[in-house]
């Protein structure tokens, strides 16, 4: 059965395979977000994170642009905020990004057009980014006398410090081919191939053990940048031993040796 949550600016749909699609739905404003959209996205991301029946989330948008970043009306309001009000506002965005970055499900950003400012942060928080060759990216904050502070941990993690030292300062617009070379985008396809490319990635993920995929994501988060010492070696050894004796680990190994399809495999 398909679940549907609809607001003016955000859509959430969950299909029978456990694939959630969260869609920014304000094309007239290029899917720019304000405090209301940030609150709605935070709620959706946290709710999905708690659902055992959801294994994949696709982050998409309607219209020509993925997202123009901050809504102009919201920015105008922020200009008159006090420091304390601005701090609270920034914390709300930071919490939303954290919720997206650490979702236990696999997250896929589907980028069809321009992704500016905070939208680069959204893409950086996703595990996989598939973009049209018409997509473009810009860390535009310094043009407005601002800095990309709340998104910086995720963007730096995605494209590295050296690239950020350039693009944080220059606010240059770059396209999906450059974004792929920088590591922000995983695949670049023609616009008419974007839907099928995302669907193909979903099918690839659904062929794998849901529990192993979840633990593999957490493994990448936990092991990154750690010293390779005895503690880390013990932790990683414990994790593989634990999953080998798990229900899905046993099923996967048995299916492999028996040359059959594992019980979890779905064919959407």
C-alpha positions as a Markdown table, in Angstrom:
| # | Residue | x | y | z |
|---|---|---|---|---|
| 1 | Unk | 0.0 | 0.0 | 0.0 |
| 2 | Unk | 1.2 | 3.5 | -0.8 |
| 3 | Unk | 1.4 | 6.1 | 2.0 |
| 4 | Unk | 1.0 | 9.8 | 1.0 |
| 5 | Unk | 1.8 | 12.9 | 3.0 |
| 6 | Unk | 1.1 | 16.2 | 1.2 |
| 7 | Unk | 1.8 | 19.8 | 2.1 |
| 8 | Unk | 2.0 | 22.8 | -0.1 |
| 9 | Unk | 5.7 | 22.5 | -0.6 |
| 10 | Unk | 6.7 | 19.0 | 0.3 |
| 11 | Unk | 5.4 | 15.6 | -0.8 |
| 12 | Unk | 6.2 | 12.2 | 0.6 |
| 13 | Unk | 5.3 | 8.9 | -1.0 |
| 14 | Unk | 6.1 | 5.4 | 0.1 |
| 15 | Unk | 5.6 | 2.5 | -2.3 |
| 16 | Unk | 5.0 | -1.1 | -1.6 |
| 17 | Unk | 8.7 | -1.9 | -1.9 |
| 18 | Unk | 9.7 | 0.4 | 0.9 |
| 19 | Unk | 11.0 | 3.1 | -1.3 |
| 20 | Unk | 10.2 | 6.6 | 0.0 |
| 21 | Unk | 10.2 | 9.6 | -2.4 |
| 22 | Unk | 10.4 | 13.0 | -0.7 |
| 23 | Unk | 9.8 | 15.8 | -3.2 |
| 24 | Unk | 10.3 | 19.5 | -2.9 |
| 25 | Unk | 7.2 | 20.8 | -4.6 |
| 26 | Unk | 7.4 | 24.6 | -5.1 |
| 27 | Unk | 8.5 | 24.9 | -8.7 |
| 28 | Unk | 7.3 | 28.5 | -9.1 |
| 29 | Unk | 10.0 | 29.5 | -6.5 |
| 30 | Unk | 12.5 | 27.0 | -7.8 |
| 31 | Unk | 11.9 | 24.8 | -4.8 |
| 32 | Unk | 13.6 | 27.4 | -2.5 |
| 33 | Unk | 13.1 | 26.5 | 1.2 |
| 34 | Unk | 12.1 | 28.5 | 4.2 |
| 35 | Unk | 11.7 | 27.7 | 7.9 |
| 36 | Unk | 8.4 | 26.0 | 7.2 |
| 37 | Unk | 9.9 | 23.7 | 4.6 |
| 38 | Unk | 12.9 | 23.0 | 6.8 |
| 39 | Unk | 10.6 | 22.0 | 9.7 |
| 40 | Unk | 8.6 | 19.7 | 7.4 |
| 41 | Unk | 11.7 | 18.1 | 5.9 |
| 42 | Unk | 13.1 | 17.5 | 9.4 |
| 43 | Unk | 9.9 | 15.8 | 10.5 |
| 44 | Unk | 9.7 | 13.6 | 7.4 |
| 45 | Unk | 13.4 | 12.6 | 7.6 |
| 46 | Unk | 13.0 | 11.7 | 11.3 |
| 47 | Unk | 9.8 | 9.8 | 10.8 |
| 48 | Unk | 11.2 | 7.8 | 7.9 |
| 49 | Unk | 14.3 | 7.0 | 9.9 |
| 50 | Unk | 12.1 | 5.3 | 12.5 |
| 51 | Unk | 10.3 | 3.2 | 9.9 |
| 52 | Unk | 11.4 | -0.4 | 9.6 |
| 53 | Unk | 9.4 | -0.8 | 6.3 |
| 54 | Unk | 11.4 | 1.9 | 4.5 |
| 55 | Unk | 14.8 | 0.9 | 3.1 |
| 56 | Unk | 15.5 | 3.7 | 0.5 |
| 57 | Unk | 14.7 | 7.4 | 0.3 |
| 58 | Unk | 14.9 | 9.4 | -3.0 |
| 59 | Unk | 15.1 | 13.1 | -2.6 |
| 60 | Unk | 13.7 | 14.8 | -5.6 |
| 61 | Unk | 11.9 | 18.0 | -6.7 |
| 62 | Unk | 9.4 | 19.3 | -9.3 |
| 63 | Unk | 10.1 | 21.8 | -12.1 |
| 64 | Unk | 13.3 | 22.9 | -13.7 |
| 65 | Unk | 15.4 | 23.5 | -10.6 |
| 66 | Unk | 16.4 | 21.0 | -7.8 |
| 67 | Unk | 16.4 | 23.9 | -5.3 |
| 68 | Unk | 17.5 | 27.5 | -5.3 |
| 69 | Unk | 18.4 | 27.3 | -1.7 |
| 70 | Unk | 17.0 | 29.8 | 0.8 |
| 71 | Unk | 13.7 | 31.5 | -0.1 |
| 72 | Unk | 14.1 | 35.2 | -0.7 |
| 73 | Unk | 11.2 | 36.1 | 1.6 |
| 74 | Unk | 12.7 | 34.0 | 4.4 |
| 75 | Unk | 16.1 | 35.7 | 3.8 |
| 76 | Unk | 14.4 | 39.1 | 4.0 |
| 77 | Unk | 12.9 | 38.2 | 7.4 |
| 78 | Unk | 16.2 | 36.8 | 8.6 |
| 79 | Unk | 17.9 | 40.1 | 7.8 |
| 80 | Unk | 15.9 | 41.8 | 10.6 |
| 81 | Unk | 16.3 | 38.9 | 13.1 |
| 82 | Unk | 18.4 | 39.4 | 16.3 |
| 83 | Unk | 21.5 | 37.2 | 16.8 |
| 84 | Unk | 19.5 | 34.9 | 19.0 |
| 85 | Unk | 16.8 | 34.5 | 16.4 |
| 86 | Unk | 19.3 | 33.9 | 13.7 |
| 87 | Unk | 21.0 | 31.3 | 15.9 |
| 88 | Unk | 17.8 | 29.5 | 16.4 |
| 89 | Unk | 17.0 | 29.6 | 12.7 |
| 90 | Unk | 20.4 | 28.3 | 11.8 |
| 91 | Unk | 20.1 | 25.5 | 14.3 |
| 92 | Unk | 16.9 | 24.3 | 12.7 |
| 93 | Unk | 18.6 | 24.0 | 9.3 |
| 94 | Unk | 21.6 | 22.3 | 10.9 |
| 95 | Unk | 19.3 | 19.7 | 12.6 |
| 96 | Unk | 17.5 | 19.0 | 9.3 |
| 97 | Unk | 20.8 | 18.4 | 7.5 |
| 98 | Unk | 22.0 | 16.1 | 10.3 |
| 99 | Unk | 18.7 | 14.1 | 10.2 |
| 100 | Unk | 19.2 | 13.6 | 6.4 |
| 101 | Unk | 22.9 | 12.8 | 6.7 |
| 102 | Unk | 22.4 | 10.2 | 9.3 |
| 103 | Unk | 19.3 | 8.5 | 8.1 |
| 104 | Unk | 19.8 | 4.7 | 8.4 |
| 105 | Unk | 18.2 | 4.2 | 5.0 |
| 106 | Unk | 20.1 | 4.6 | 1.7 |
| 107 | Unk | 19.4 | 8.1 | 0.4 |
| 108 | Unk | 19.5 | 9.1 | -3.3 |
| 109 | Unk | 19.4 | 12.7 | -4.5 |
| 110 | Unk | 17.9 | 13.1 | -7.9 |
| 111 | Unk | 19.1 | 16.4 | -9.3 |
| 112 | Unk | 17.5 | 17.6 | -12.5 |
| 113 | Unk | 18.5 | 21.3 | -12.5 |
| 114 | Unk | 20.1 | 24.1 | -10.5 |
| 115 | Unk | 21.1 | 23.4 | -6.9 |
| 116 | Unk | 22.2 | 26.5 | -5.1 |
| 117 | Unk | 23.4 | 27.3 | -1.6 |
| 118 | Unk | 21.7 | 25.0 | 0.9 |
| 119 | Unk | 20.6 | 22.7 | -1.9 |
| 120 | Unk | 24.3 | 21.7 | -2.3 |
| 121 | Unk | 24.1 | 20.7 | 1.4 |
| 122 | Unk | 21.1 | 18.5 | 0.7 |
| 123 | Unk | 22.9 | 16.7 | -2.1 |
| 124 | Unk | 26.1 | 16.4 | 0.1 |
| 125 | Unk | 24.1 | 14.7 | 2.8 |
| 126 | Unk | 22.8 | 12.0 | 0.5 |
| 127 | Unk | 24.6 | 8.7 | 0.0 |
| 128 | Unk | 24.2 | 8.7 | -3.8 |
| 129 | Unk | 23.7 | 11.7 | -6.1 |
| 130 | Unk | 22.4 | 11.2 | -9.7 |
| 131 | Unk | 22.3 | 14.3 | -11.8 |
| 132 | Unk | 21.2 | 15.4 | -15.2 |
| 133 | Unk | 23.9 | 16.9 | -17.4 |
| 134 | Unk | 21.9 | 20.1 | -17.3 |
| 135 | Unk | 22.2 | 20.3 | -13.5 |
| 136 | Unk | 24.4 | 23.1 | -12.0 |
| 137 | Unk | 25.7 | 23.8 | -8.5 |
| 138 | Unk | 26.7 | 27.0 | -6.7 |
| 139 | Unk | 27.8 | 27.8 | -3.2 |
| 140 | Unk | 26.5 | 31.4 | -3.6 |
| 141 | Unk | 26.5 | 32.6 | 0.0 |
| 142 | Unk | 29.4 | 35.0 | -0.2 |
| 143 | Unk | 27.6 | 37.0 | -3.0 |
| 144 | Unk | 25.1 | 38.0 | -0.3 |
| 145 | Unk | 27.7 | 38.7 | 2.4 |
| 146 | Unk | 27.1 | 35.3 | 4.0 |
| 147 | Unk | 29.0 | 32.0 | 4.4 |
| 148 | Unk | 27.8 | 28.4 | 3.8 |
| 149 | Unk | 28.3 | 27.6 | 7.5 |
| 150 | Unk | 25.6 | 25.0 | 8.4 |
| 151 | Unk | 26.1 | 23.0 | 5.2 |
| 152 | Unk | 29.9 | 23.1 | 5.4 |
| 153 | Unk | 30.6 | 19.8 | 7.3 |
| 154 | Unk | 28.7 | 17.9 | 4.7 |
| 155 | Unk | 30.0 | 19.7 | 1.6 |
| 156 | Unk | 33.6 | 19.5 | 2.8 |
| 157 | Unk | 33.1 | 15.8 | 3.4 |
| 158 | Unk | 31.7 | 15.4 | -0.1 |
| 159 | Unk | 34.2 | 17.4 | -2.2 |
| 160 | Unk | 37.2 | 17.9 | 0.2 |
| 161 | Unk | 38.8 | 20.9 | 1.8 |
| 162 | Unk | 40.7 | 22.1 | -1.2 |
| 163 | Unk | 37.7 | 22.4 | -3.5 |
| 164 | Unk | 35.7 | 24.1 | -0.7 |
| 165 | Unk | 38.5 | 26.6 | -0.1 |
| 166 | Unk | 37.9 | 27.7 | -3.7 |
| 167 | Unk | 34.1 | 27.4 | -4.2 |
| 168 | Unk | 33.2 | 28.8 | -0.7 |
| 169 | Unk | 35.1 | 31.9 | -1.7 |
| 170 | Unk | 34.4 | 32.3 | -5.4 |
| 171 | Unk | 30.7 | 31.4 | -5.5 |
| 172 | Unk | 31.4 | 30.1 | -9.0 |
| 173 | Unk | 28.7 | 28.1 | -10.7 |
| 174 | Unk | 29.8 | 24.7 | -11.9 |
| 175 | Unk | 28.0 | 22.0 | -13.8 |
| 176 | Unk | 27.4 | 18.3 | -13.2 |
| 177 | Unk | 30.5 | 17.1 | -15.0 |
| 178 | Unk | 32.7 | 19.2 | -12.7 |
| 179 | Unk | 30.5 | 18.1 | -9.7 |
| 180 | Unk | 31.2 | 14.5 | -10.6 |
| 181 | Unk | 35.0 | 15.1 | -10.8 |
| 182 | Unk | 34.8 | 16.8 | -7.4 |
| 183 | Unk | 32.9 | 13.9 | -5.8 |
| 184 | Unk | 29.6 | 15.6 | -5.2 |
| 185 | Unk | 27.8 | 13.7 | -8.0 |
| 186 | Unk | 28.1 | 10.0 | -8.6 |
| 187 | Unk | 26.4 | 9.6 | -12.0 |
| 188 | Unk | 25.7 | 12.2 | -14.8 |
| 189 | Unk | 23.0 | 11.2 | -17.3 |
| 190 | Unk | 20.9 | 12.9 | -20.0 |
| 191 | Unk | 17.7 | 14.6 | -18.7 |
| 192 | Unk | 15.5 | 12.0 | -20.3 |
| 193 | Unk | 17.5 | 9.2 | -18.6 |
| 194 | Unk | 17.3 | 10.6 | -15.1 |
| 195 | Unk | 14.2 | 8.8 | -14.0 |
| 196 | Unk | 15.4 | 5.4 | -15.3 |
| 197 | Unk | 18.8 | 5.9 | -13.8 |
| 198 | Unk | 17.4 | 6.5 | -10.4 |
| 199 | Unk | 15.0 | 3.5 | -10.8 |
| 200 | Unk | 18.0 | 1.3 | -11.8 |
| 201 | Unk | 19.9 | 2.4 | -8.7 |
| 202 | Unk | 16.8 | 1.5 | -6.6 |
| 203 | Unk | 16.6 | -1.9 | -8.2 |
| 204 | Unk | 20.3 | -2.5 | -7.5 |
| 205 | Unk | 19.8 | -1.6 | -3.8 |
| 206 | Unk | 16.7 | -3.8 | -3.5 |
| 207 | Unk | 18.6 | -6.8 | -4.7 |
| 208 | Unk | 20.8 | -6.6 | -1.6 |
| 209 | Unk | 20.2 | -7.6 | 2.0 |
| 210 | Unk | 18.3 | -4.7 | 3.7 |
| 211 | Unk | 20.1 | -5.3 | 7.0 |
| 212 | Unk | 23.5 | -5.5 | 5.4 |
| 213 | Unk | 22.9 | -2.3 | 3.4 |
| 214 | Unk | 21.9 | -0.5 | 6.6 |
| 215 | Unk | 25.0 | -1.8 | 8.5 |
| 216 | Unk | 27.3 | -1.1 | 5.5 |
| 217 | Unk | 26.2 | 2.6 | 5.5 |
| 218 | Unk | 26.8 | 2.9 | 9.3 |
| 219 | Unk | 30.2 | 1.2 | 8.8 |
| 220 | Unk | 31.3 | 3.8 | 6.4 |
| 221 | Unk | 30.2 | 6.6 | 8.8 |
| 222 | Unk | 31.9 | 5.0 | 11.8 |
| 223 | Unk | 35.2 | 3.9 | 10.2 |
| 224 | Unk | 35.9 | 7.0 | 8.2 |
| 225 | Unk | 39.0 | 9.0 | 9.3 |
| 226 | Unk | 39.7 | 6.6 | 12.2 |
| 227 | Unk | 43.2 | 5.4 | 13.1 |
| 228 | Unk | 43.7 | 1.8 | 12.1 |
| 229 | Unk | 44.6 | 0.6 | 15.5 |
| 230 | Unk | 43.8 | -2.5 | 17.5 |
| 231 | Unk | 40.5 | -1.1 | 18.7 |
| 232 | Unk | 39.3 | -0.4 | 15.2 |
| 233 | Unk | 40.5 | -3.8 | 14.0 |
| 234 | Unk | 38.6 | -5.5 | 16.9 |
| 235 | Unk | 35.4 | -3.5 | 16.2 |
| 236 | Unk | 35.4 | -4.3 | 12.5 |
| 237 | Unk | 36.1 | -8.0 | 13.2 |
| 238 | Unk | 33.2 | -8.1 | 15.6 |
| 239 | Unk | 30.9 | -6.5 | 13.1 |
| 240 | Unk | 31.6 | -9.1 | 10.3 |
| 241 | Unk | 31.4 | -11.9 | 12.8 |
| 242 | Unk | 28.0 | -10.6 | 14.1 |
| 243 | Unk | 26.4 | -10.3 | 10.7 |
| 244 | Unk | 27.7 | -13.6 | 9.5 |
| 245 | Unk | 25.7 | -15.4 | 12.1 |
| 246 | Unk | 22.6 | -13.1 | 11.7 |
| 247 | Unk | 19.4 | -14.3 | 10.0 |
| 248 | Unk | 20.1 | -12.4 | 6.8 |
| 249 | Unk | 23.8 | -13.2 | 6.8 |
| 250 | Unk | 23.0 | -16.9 | 7.0 |
| 251 | Unk | 20.3 | -16.6 | 4.3 |
| 252 | Unk | 22.6 | -14.7 | 2.0 |
| 253 | Unk | 25.4 | -17.3 | 2.3 |
| 254 | Unk | 23.0 | -20.2 | 1.9 |
| 255 | Unk | 21.4 | -18.7 | -1.2 |
| 256 | Unk | 24.8 | -18.1 | -2.7 |
| 257 | Unk | 26.0 | -21.6 | -2.2 |
| 258 | Unk | 22.7 | -23.1 | -3.2 |
| 259 | Unk | 22.5 | -20.9 | -6.3 |
| 260 | Unk | 19.1 | -19.5 | -5.5 |
| 261 | Unk | 17.6 | -16.1 | -5.0 |
| 262 | Unk | 17.8 | -14.9 | -1.4 |
| 263 | Unk | 14.4 | -14.4 | 0.4 |
| 264 | Unk | 14.7 | -10.6 | 0.7 |
| 265 | Unk | 15.2 | -9.9 | -3.0 |
| 266 | Unk | 12.5 | -7.8 | -4.5 |
| 267 | Unk | 11.8 | -7.1 | -8.2 |
| 268 | Unk | 10.0 | -3.8 | -8.6 |
